[in-house]
Amino acid sequence: MRYKGILTRVIVYGIYAACLLLYALFQGYEYDWMNTGSPMDAPVNWGDNGSSNRSVMRGIAVAIAIGMQLLIYGNFTRREALLTSILLGISFAAFW
């Protein structure tokens, strides 16, 4: 494989992995990390209806990941396309 092909794959897979990581990191409520397990210590939800910056970032990450998936379908091998689509499905199932 030529240098250009390897570099293209590294960049595409890097962007794809970064989008899946952002999708996983921005799931849930913004202050979930503060919860210590006790219901009295849980942070107060001030009526956040899901229209926060976190949901916007998740949407952008999903859109870019699907775009990268289509690029992988069109330009890379069938095996790579299958493995990345399985990874995308697992990510959606785990962090929905």
N, C-alpha and C positions, 0 to 999 in steps of 0.2 A: 504494500500500500504506500502511496506517495505521502510526502510530508503534508501537503495541503489537505488530503483526505483525513489524515490523523488529527490535524489541528481542527478541522471542521467538526469531527466527531467529539473531540474534547470540549469544544465550545458549546455545541448543542447539548451534550449530556450535562455539562456544568450548569447551563441555564435551566435545563429540565429538572435537575436535582435541586437547584436553588428554589425553584417555584414550588416543588413538592414540600421542601422544608419550610418555606413561608406558609404554605397552606396548613401544615401541621402546627406550626408555632402560633398562628393567629386564630386557632380554634378556641371555643369556650368563651367564658366571661373574662373580662379584663383583669379582675381582681381575684381570680381563682387561686392564685399562688399564695394569697394571704390566709386562706382558709386552713385552720389547724385541725379541723375535724369536728369540733364542737359546734352545734347549731347556734350557740350564743356568740361565738367568735366569728361567724360568717359575715362577710362584708354586706352592707346594705345595697340592694339593687335600687337605684334611683329612677327606675322606669326606663331603663335602656331597652329599646325595642329591637335591637339588632342592627340599627342603622348607623353604627359607629364606624370609625376609620378602620377597625379591625375587619369588619365584613367587606369593606371596599377593597382592602388589601388582599383578602382571601379571593375575592372575585377576580381581581387583576391577576393573581397568581394562577388561578384556575384557567383563565383565558390564555395566558402565555403558555402554560403547560399543555393545553390542548393544541395550541398552535405549533408548539415544538413536536407534539405527537404526530400531527399531520405532516410536518417536515420529515420526521423520521420514517413515516409510512412511505413517503414519496421517494426518498433518496437513499435510504439505508436498506440493509438486508431484511428479509422477512422475519428472521429469528430475532433481530434487534427490535423490530416493530412489535412483535408478539410479547417479548419480555418487558418492554416499556409500557405497553398497554396493560399488562398484568399488574405492574407496579403502580400505575395510575389507578386502576380499579381497587387495589388493596388500600391505597392511600385514601381514596374516597370512602371506602367502607369503614376504615378505622377511625377517621376523623370527621364524619358527617355530623 
